[in-house]
């Protein structure tokens, strides 16, 4: 005789009750979130999804804008370091997967700049916040025009400092590259965000 595993009706009822209860909790929790925060999170999620699709399926295969940003970052880093060293140059290499450049001093490589060093993720993060947070198109555009060059300059200085550490203090390269300088750049972005929100906060308090 074949035994059949029959799930009692009460089990289905308990599962259904649990799901309904959980969905109700989620809805209640969602309604408790301030509208400004809800709007921010929804916009952030949408921008993240759109950017990931755009980058991975359109931009990354054709190396735009990674190649251009990597080349520009290497060029400006070499120019910045040439203020302190003689015979500074940049050797560029490209393939279908990545772009890179070697900063040289007297023909000796002192720094490698790859696509992850070009700051693209930081630019996208900075701009995304501006579109997620309420603000006028004029103010948003102004901060983009001011913020992107500012971040570019800071990233150039960061790369140059890593090159200097490679020459003078190699023991500090890893911690500075992965933590100290990275934290400094993100603190700058955070500061720009705070400046962007000042007018909005003042308007809310005044009302």
C-alpha positions in Angstrom: 0.0 0.0 0.0 1.4 3.4 -1.0 1.3 6.1 1.7 0.5 9.6 0.5 1.8 12.6 2.3 -1.2 14.8 2.7 -0.7 18.2 4.1 -3.5 19.2 6.5 -5.7 22.0 5.5 -4.8 23.8 8.8 -1.1 24.0 7.5 -2.2 25.9 4.4 -4.3 28.2 6.5 -1.4 28.9 8.8 0.9 29.7 5.9 -1.7 31.9 4.3 -2.3 33.7 7.5 1.5 34.2 8.0 1.9 35.7 4.5 -1.0 38.0 4.9 0.3 39.1 8.3 3.7 39.7 6.9 2.4 41.7 4.0 0.3 43.8 6.3 3.3 44.5 8.5 5.4 45.5 5.5 2.6 47.8 4.3 2.3 49.3 7.8 6.0 49.8 8.0 6.1 51.4 4.6 3.4 53.8 5.5 5.3 54.9 8.6 8.3 55.9 6.5 8.3 59.7 5.8 7.2 60.5 2.2 10.5 62.2 1.6 12.5 59.1 2.6 10.2 56.9 0.6 10.7 59.0 -2.5 14.4 59.1 -2.0 14.7 55.3 -1.7 12.4 54.6 -4.6 14.4 57.0 -6.9 17.7 55.5 -5.6 16.6 51.9 -6.4 15.4 53.0 -9.9 18.6 54.9 -10.7 20.7 51.9 -9.5 18.8 49.4 -11.7 18.9 51.7 -14.8 22.6 52.5 -14.3 23.6 48.8 -13.9 21.7 47.8 -17.0 23.1 50.8 -19.0 26.7 50.3 -17.9 26.9 46.5 -18.1 25.0 46.1 -21.4 25.8 49.3 -23.3 28.7 51.3 -21.9 31.1 48.7 -20.6 31.3 46.6 -23.9 32.3 49.7 -25.8 34.6 51.1 -23.1 32.7 54.4 -22.8 33.3 56.5 -20.7 35.9 54.3 -18.9 38.6 54.6 -21.5 38.3 58.4 -21.8 38.2 58.9 -18.0 41.1 56.6 -17.4 43.2 58.4 -20.1 42.2 61.8 -18.7 43.0 60.8 -15.1 46.4 59.4 -16.1 47.2 62.6 -18.1 46.2 65.0 -15.3 48.1 62.8 -12.7 51.2 63.0 -14.8 50.9 66.7 -15.2 50.4 67.2 -11.5 53.4 65.1 -10.6 55.5 66.9 -13.2 55.3 69.9 -10.8 57.4 67.9 -8.3 59.4 65.5 -10.5 61.3 65.8 -13.8 60.6 63.7 -16.9 57.2 62.5 -15.9 55.2 60.7 -18.6 52.3 58.3 -19.1 52.2 55.1 -21.2 48.7 54.1 -22.3 47.6 50.6 -23.1 44.2 49.4 -24.2 42.3 46.2 -24.9 38.7 45.1 -25.2 38.4 44.5 -21.5 40.1 47.5 -19.8 42.1 50.6 -20.2 45.2 51.4 -18.2 48.2 53.7 -18.0 51.5 53.6 -16.4 52.9 56.9 -14.9 56.6 57.0 -15.4 59.5 59.1 -14.0 62.7 59.0 -16.0 61.3 56.0 -17.8 60.6 54.0 -14.6 57.0 53.1 -13.8 55.8 54.5 -10.5 52.0 54.2 -10.7 49.4 52.2 -12.6 46.0 53.7 -13.3 43.3 51.3 -14.3 39.6 51.8 -15.0 38.6 51.4 -11.2 40.9 54.4 -10.5 39.1 56.8 -12.9 36.4 57.8 -10.4 33.4 56.8 -12.6 31.5 55.2 -9.7 32.0 58.3 -7.6 30.7 60.6 -10.3 27.6 58.4 -10.7 27.1 58.2 -6.9 27.3 62.0 -6.6 24.9 62.7 -9.5 22.5 60.0 -8.3 22.0 61.7 -4.9 21.3 65.0 -6.6 18.5 63.4 -8.6 17.1 61.5 -5.6 16.9 64.5 -3.3 14.4 67.3 -4.0 15.8 70.4 -5.6 15.4 72.7 -8.6 16.9 71.8 -11.9 19.0 75.0 -11.8 20.5 74.1 -8.4 21.0 70.5 -9.4 22.7 71.5 -12.6 24.9 74.1 -10.8 26.1 71.4 -8.3 26.9 69.0 -11.1 28.9 71.6 -13.0 30.8 72.5 -9.8 31.0 69.0 -8.2 32.3 66.9 -11.1 35.4 69.0 -11.7 36.0 69.2 -8.0 35.9 65.4 -7.7 38.1 65.0 -10.7 40.7 67.3 -9.2 40.6 65.4 -5.8 40.9 62.1 -7.6 43.9 63.3 -9.6 45.6 64.4 -6.4 44.7 61.1 -4.8 46.4 59.2 -7.7 49.5 61.5 -7.5 49.8 60.9 -3.8 49.7 57.2 -4.3 52.5 57.6 -6.9 54.5 59.6 -4.4 54.0 56.9 -1.7 55.2 54.3 -4.2 58.4 56.3 -4.5 59.0 57.4 -1.0 56.9 55.3 1.5 55.9 52.0 -0.1 54.7 50.6 3.3 51.9 53.2 3.3 50.6 52.4 -0.2 48.0 49.7 0.5 46.3 51.3 3.5 46.3 54.8 1.8 45.0 53.4 -1.5 42.2 51.3 -0.1 41.2 53.2 3.0 42.7 56.7 3.8 42.4 58.3 0.4 39.2 56.5 -0.5 37.6 57.8 2.7 38.8 61.3 2.0 37.2 61.3 -1.5 33.9 60.0 -0.1 34.0 62.6 2.7 34.3 65.2 0.0 31.3 63.8 -1.8 29.3 63.8 1.5 30.3 67.4 2.1 29.0 68.4 -1.4 25.7 66.5 -0.7 25.3 68.4 2.6 25.8 71.7 0.8 23.2 70.7 -1.8 20.6 69.9 0.9 21.1 73.2 2.9 18.6 75.3 0.9 16.0 72.5 1.1 16.4 72.1 4.8 16.2 75.8 5.4 13.0 75.9 3.3 11.4 73.1 5.3 12.3 74.7 8.7 11.0 78.1 7.6 7.7 76.5 6.6 
